[in-house]
Amino acid sequence: MNKFRREIMWAALVLIIVLTAMSIYGAFVGADRAQMFFNSIPSAVFWALFALALIAGFVAFRRLIRVPGLLLMHAGCVLVLIGGALGSEKGYRATGNDKMLKGDMQIFEGQAAKHVRTEKKIPLFSLTPDFAKSLDARSIPQNLRQEFQSEQTVLSQAASVFVSQPGGVWVIADENRQFYVRREGKKLKVYDFIRQMRELPFSVKLDDFRIEYYEPKVEYLQAETAGGMQQVVAEVGGQLDLGPKVGTAEIVRKFGNLKISIEDGKTSYYDDPNPGSNPALEVRITKPDGQVTSQYVFALHPGFSHSQGGPKLVYNKPAGGAIRDYISELEITDSDGKVLAQKHIEVNHPLHYAGYHFYQSSYDAQTGRYTVLQVVSDTGVNIVFAGYWMLCIGAVWHMWLRHLFKKVGGKKQTHGN
């Protein structure tokens, strides 16, 4: 029995060292490769051995069951393994879980969406070093096209190569399909992607999206006058003195997406809430004789901002400095439009609802009119968290609290005697 216990101890030590090495490796290879590695067959074998070692520990060391701290620590490790397995792709398949694992959705301001785009990466085959050279040159010779086969399909003459990550990932586009070639060590691995749209049982509405900067950007209305360039902050009510011969200019309206409509010969200007961006200002020009005219000044189309005979106005709308944060104001609604949940989400502060976490993933860098959310299932997450809590509580109890309680109990007995 002592020999069996010693072997269990050595096996546990080796497994812990291997787990440490795997964790360090996963931290340096990137999220995608780390996910592939920890979901691979060798990793699955390792997790199985780790679980068996824990079970064997309970059998060989019965004291683990009688000592609360040790029991919590080892049971916590088991829960972490179970939760991680349930939340993996293989865990989904083994348990028949039809829940969406991960995807992303793009939502414009003022609109709601319920469809999530998912991707499944399928490993196809490996390539030779000669093929790697052709990828670097972005030209695949005919003899190497025969080497590239997926379900007996050979690359056509029209196939082209794009660099996704220099020296690491290439994209081969051919006949409306894309193949991803990734360098893994000394080998080139080819992957295909299956993209699907999954529907949520509720809708996600983007009420508002905003970008915060370390140095807030300031927008200006600028005018060329006889006295030089004049400017005022581009807010409603801002005024410019254009000189005694021209008059004054006052900002009366500010648009985020200006649209123009003509009905029955009458032109109207309005701010369109639909997707798009056309920032503009309506400026009222008051001439010295009291005559009033309106002029529309466009940030993205300055050439259309100048009226014939009118002052030269410029709407200066800078892109902004370094981005500090980007925030999405979200609402979860049912089919009747009833609000079920709402939250202002930002990076590392997701919205959680109905078994999914909604993370702020990306945004419209050009106009700031839409957000990109990453939708992640919470399957197994609570089990993992429970395991970590048990592990921490067990360690604190076994290392410190039990000794503290013994001392307190001993002092009480001494005073009692």
C-alpha positions in Angstrom: 0.0 0.0 0.0 2.9 2.3 0.8 4.4 1.7 -2.6 1.0 2.4 -4.3 0.7 5.7 -2.4 4.2 6.6 -3.4 3.5 6.0 -7.0 0.3 8.1 -6.8 2.3 10.9 -5.3 4.9 10.8 -8.1 2.2 10.5 -10.7 0.5 13.6 -9.3 3.7 15.5 -9.2 4.5 14.7 -12.8 0.9 15.6 -13.9 1.2 19.0 -12.1 4.5 19.7 -13.8 3.0 18.8 -17.2 -0.1 21.0 -16.5 2.2 23.9 -15.6 4.2 23.4 -18.8 0.9 23.2 -20.9 -0.4 26.4 -19.3 2.9 28.3 -20.1 2.8 27.0 -23.7 -0.9 28.0 -24.1 -0.1 31.5 -22.9 2.5 32.1 -25.6 1.0 30.5 -28.7 -2.2 32.7 -28.9 -5.8 32.0 -28.1 -6.7 30.1 -31.3 -3.8 27.6 -31.1 -4.2 27.3 -27.3 -7.9 26.4 -27.8 -7.0 23.8 -30.4 -4.2 22.4 -28.2 -6.3 22.0 -25.1 -9.2 20.4 -27.1 -6.9 18.0 -28.9 -6.9 14.2 -28.3 -3.5 14.2 -26.4 -4.9 16.9 -24.1 -8.1 14.8 -23.6 -5.9 11.9 -22.6 -4.0 14.1 -20.2 -7.3 15.3 -18.6 -8.5 11.8 -18.2 -5.2 10.7 -16.5 -5.5 13.8 -14.3 -9.0 12.8 -13.2 -8.0 9.2 -12.6 -5.1 10.4 -10.5 -7.5 12.5 -8.4 -9.8 9.5 -7.9 -6.9 7.2 -7.1 -5.8 9.8 -4.5 -9.1 9.5 -2.8 -8.8 5.7 -2.7 -5.2 5.6 -1.6 -5.4 8.4 0.9 -8.6 8.0 2.9 -7.6 10.9 5.0 -8.5 13.2 2.1 -12.1 12.4 2.8 -11.9 13.0 6.5 -10.0 16.3 6.4 -12.4 19.1 5.1 -9.6 21.3 3.7 -8.0 18.5 1.6 -11.4 17.2 0.5 -12.5 20.7 -0.7 -9.2 21.2 -2.7 -9.4 17.8 -4.4 -13.1 18.0 -5.1 -12.6 21.5 -6.5 -10.1 20.2 -9.0 -12.6 17.5 -10.1 -15.3 20.2 -10.6 -12.9 22.4 -12.6 -12.2 19.4 -14.9 -15.9 18.5 -15.3 -16.9 22.1 -16.0 -14.2 22.6 -18.6 -15.1 19.3 -20.3 -18.8 20.2 -20.5 -18.0 23.6 -22.0 -15.7 22.2 -24.7 -16.7 21.2 -28.3 -16.1 17.6 -27.5 -18.2 18.0 -24.3 -21.1 19.4 -26.4 -21.0 16.5 -28.7 -20.7 13.9 -25.9 -23.7 15.3 -24.0 -25.8 16.1 -27.1 -25.9 19.8 -26.2 -27.4 21.7 -29.1 -26.7 25.1 -27.5 -24.6 27.5 -29.4 -21.0 27.5 -28.2 -19.7 30.8 -29.5 -20.4 33.3 -32.2 -20.7 37.0 -33.1 -23.3 39.5 -34.1 -23.2 42.9 -35.7 -25.9 45.4 -34.6 -26.5 49.0 -35.8 -27.7 51.8 -33.5 -31.4 51.8 -33.0 -31.8 48.3 -34.4 -32.4 44.8 -32.9 -30.9 41.5 -34.1 -31.4 37.9 -33.0 -29.1 36.0 -35.4 -25.6 35.0 -34.4 -22.9 34.0 -36.9 -20.9 30.9 -35.9 -17.8 29.4 -37.3 -16.5 25.8 -37.1 -12.9 25.2 -38.1 -12.3 21.8 -39.8 -8.7 20.5 -40.1 -8.1 19.1 -43.6 -4.5 18.1 -44.2 -0.9 19.2 -44.0 1.3 20.7 -46.8 4.9 20.5 -47.8 7.6 23.2 -47.3 7.5 23.8 -51.1 3.9 24.9 -50.7 5.0 27.3 -47.9 7.3 29.1 -50.3 4.5 29.5 -52.8 2.3 31.0 -50.2 5.0 33.6 -49.3 5.2 34.5 -53.0 1.4 34.6 -53.2 1.6 32.4 -56.3 0.8 28.7 -56.3 2.4 26.8 -59.2 0.4 24.3 -61.2 2.2 21.2 -59.9 1.5 22.3 -56.3 -2.1 22.9 -57.0 -2.5 19.1 -57.5 -1.1 18.7 -54.0 -3.8 20.8 -52.5 -6.8 18.5 -52.3 -9.9 18.7 -50.2 -12.4 16.0 -50.9 -10.7 15.4 -54.3 -11.0 19.1 -55.2 -7.9 20.6 -56.7 -7.2 24.4 -56.6 -8.2 26.1 -59.8 -6.1 28.5 -61.9 -8.1 31.4 -60.4 -7.1 30.6 -56.8 -5.4 33.5 -55.0 -3.5 33.9 -51.8 -3.9 36.6 -49.1 -1.8 37.1 -46.0 -3.9 37.1 -42.9 -1.0 37.2 -40.4 2.5 37.7 -41.9 4.5 34.5 -41.5 1.7 32.8 -39.7 -1.6 32.5 -41.5 -2.6 32.6 -45.1 -6.0 32.6 -46.8 -6.5 30.8 -50.1 -9.5 32.0 -51.9 -10.9 29.7 -54.6 -14.4 29.4 -56.2 -16.2 31.2 -53.4 -14.5 29.1 -50.7 -11.7 30.1 -48.3 -9.0 27.8 -46.9 -6.9 28.9 -44.0 -3.3 27.8 -43.9 -1.6 28.0 -40.5 2.0 27.3 -39.6 2.1 25.0 -36.6 5.7 24.3 -35.8 7.4 22.9 -38.9 4.2 21.9 -40.5 1.6 23.8 -42.6 -2.0 22.8 -41.5 -5.0 23.6 -43.8 -8.4 24.4 -42.4 -11.8 25.0 -43.8 -14.5 26.9 -42.1 -18.2 26.2 -41.9 -20.2 29.4 -41.2 -23.8 29.2 -40.0 -26.4 31.6 -38.7 -28.0 30.6 -35.4 -31.2 32.2 -34.0 -31.6 33.3 -30.4 -35.0 33.0 -28.7 -34.9 36.7 -28.0 -33.7 39.9 -29.6 -30.7 42.1 -28.7 -31.2 45.9 -29.4 -28.4 48.5 -29.6 -29.9 51.6 -28.1 -26.7 53.6 -28.4 -23.0 53.1 -29.1 -20.3 55.6 -28.0 -16.5 55.8 -28.1 -14.6 57.4 -25.2 -11.2 59.0 -25.8 -8.4 59.8 -23.4 -8.4 63.3 -25.0 -12.0 64.1 -26.1 -12.2 65.1 -29.7 -13.4 68.6 -30.3 -15.4 69.4 -33.5 -15.3 72.9 -35.0 -17.1 74.9 -37.6 -14.5 76.9 -39.4 -14.8 79.9 -41.8 -12.4 81.8 -44.0 -12.9 85.5 -43.5 -11.0 88.7 -44.4 -9.5 88.6 -41.0 -8.2 85.0 -41.3 -9.6 81.6 -40.2 -12.3 81.8 -37.6 -13.7 78.8 -35.7 -16.3 77.9 -33.1 -17.0 74.6 -31.3 -19.6 72.7 -33.4 -22.5 72.8 -31.1 -26.0 74.2 -31.6 -26.0 77.9 -30.8 -22.3 78.5 -31.7 -21.8 81.7 -33.7 -19.1 83.1 -36.0 -18.6 86.8 -37.0 -17.9 86.6 -40.8 -17.1 90.3 -41.1 -19.1 93.5 -41.7 -19.8 92.7 -45.4 -20.8 89.0 -44.9 -22.7 89.0 -41.5 -22.8 86.2 -38.9 -23.2 82.4 -38.9 -25.0 80.4 -36.3 -25.3 76.6 -35.9 -29.0 75.8 -35.6 -29.0 72.0 -36.1 -26.5 69.1 -35.9 -26.9 65.9 -37.8 -25.3 62.5 -37.4 -26.7 61.0 -40.6 -28.2 63.8 -42.7 -30.6 62.7 -45.5 -32.4 64.9 -48.0 -35.9 64.1 -49.4 -37.9 66.0 -52.0 -41.7 65.7 -52.0 -43.9 67.8 -54.2 -41.0 70.0 -55.1 -40.3 70.7 -51.4 -36.9 69.8 -50.0 -36.6 68.6 -46.4 -33.5 67.7 -44.3 -33.6 65.1 -41.5 -31.5 63.0 -39.3 -31.9 59.4 -40.5 -31.8 56.8 -37.6 -31.0 53.9 -40.0 -27.5 52.6 -40.5 -25.2 55.1 -42.2 -23.1 58.2 -41.4 -23.3 61.7 -42.9 -22.4 64.2 -40.2 -23.4 67.7 -41.0 -24.4 71.1 -39.6 -27.2 73.4 -40.6 -25.8 77.0 -40.4 -28.0 80.1 -40.5 -26.3 83.0 -42.3 -27.6 86.5 -41.3 -26.4 89.2 -43.7 -25.9 92.8 -42.6 -29.1 93.8 -44.4 -31.1 91.3 -42.3 -31.5 88.7 -45.1 -31.3 85.1 -43.7 -30.3 82.0 -45.6 -29.4 78.4 -44.6 -26.3 76.5 -45.5 -25.5 72.8 -44.9 -21.9 72.0 -44.1 -20.8 68.3 -44.5 -17.9 66.7 -42.6 -17.3 63.9 -45.0 -18.1 65.8 -48.2 -16.6 69.3 -47.8 -17.0 70.0 -51.5 -20.8 70.2 -51.2 -20.7 72.6 -48.2 -20.1 75.9 -50.2 -23.1 77.8 -51.6 -22.6 80.1 -54.5 -21.6 83.6 -53.3 -21.8 82.4 -49.6 -19.0 82.1 -47.1 -16.6 79.2 -47.2 -17.5 77.0 -44.2 -15.7 73.8 -43.1 -17.1 71.2 -40.6 -13.9 69.9 -39.0 -14.7 66.6 -37.3 -11.5 64.8 -36.2 -11.3 61.1 -35.8 -10.2 61.5 -32.2 -7.2 60.5 -30.1 -6.4 57.3 -28.4 -9.5 55.3 -27.6 -10.1 54.7 -23.9 -13.2 52.6 -24.2 -16.2 51.7 -26.4 -19.6 51.2 -24.8 -22.8 49.6 -26.1 -26.2 50.2 -24.5 -28.0 46.9 -24.9 -31.6 45.8 -24.3 -32.8 42.2 -24.4 -36.4 42.1 -25.7 -39.0 39.3 -26.4 -41.2 38.9 -29.4 -43.6 41.5 -28.1 -40.9 44.1 -27.5 -40.9 43.7 -23.7 -37.6 44.6 -22.2 -36.2 41.5 -20.3 -32.7 42.8 -19.5 -30.5 45.8 -20.2 -27.0 46.9 -19.5 -24.2 49.2 -20.7 -21.5 46.8 -21.7 -17.8 47.5 -22.3 -14.7 45.4 -22.6 -14.6 42.9 -19.7 -18.0 43.9 -18.5 -20.5 41.7 -20.5 -24.2 41.3 -20.3 -25.3 37.8 -19.1 -28.7 36.5 -20.0 -30.4 33.1 -20.7 -27.2 31.1 -20.6 -25.1 33.5 -22.8 -22.5 36.2 -22.1 -22.5 39.1 -24.6 -19.1 40.7 -24.8 -18.0 43.9 -26.4 -15.8 42.6 -29.2 -15.3 45.2 -31.9 -17.0 48.3 -33.4 -17.4 50.4 -36.5 -14.0 52.1 -36.6 -15.0 54.4 -39.5 -18.3 56.0 -38.4 -19.1 54.5 -35.0 -22.6 53.4 -36.0 -22.6 49.7 -35.1 -21.1 47.3 -32.6 -19.8 43.8 -32.8 -20.7 41.5 -29.9 -19.2 38.1 -29.1 -21.8 35.7 -27.8 -20.4 32.9 -25.6 -22.3 30.1 -23.9 -21.9 29.8 -20.1 -22.1 26.0 -20.2 -19.8 24.6 -17.5 -18.7 28.0 -16.3 -20.5 28.0 -13.0 -19.2 24.5 -12.3 -15.6 25.7 -13.0 -16.2 28.8 -10.7 -17.6 26.5 -8.0 -14.5 24.3 -8.3 -12.1 27.3 -7.9 -14.1 28.5 -4.9 -13.8 25.1 -3.3 -10.1 24.9 -4.1 -9.4 28.4 -2.6 -11.6 27.8 0.5 -10.0 24.4 1.1 -6.5 25.8 0.8 -7.2 28.7 3.1 -8.8 26.4 5.6 -6.1 23.8 5.6 -3.2 26.2 5.6 -4.4 28.8 8.1 -7.9 28.7 9.5 -7.8 25.2 11.0 -4.6 26.1 12.9 -6.2 29.4 14.1 -9.4 27.6 15.3 -7.2 25.0 17.1 -5.4 27.8 18.9 -8.6 29.6 19.9 -10.1 26.3 21.0 -7.0 25.4 23.1 -7.0 28.8 24.8 -10.7 28.4 25.8 -9.9 24.9 27.3 -7.0 26.3 29.2 -9.1 29.1 30.7 -11.9 26.7 31.4 -9.5 24.5 33.4 
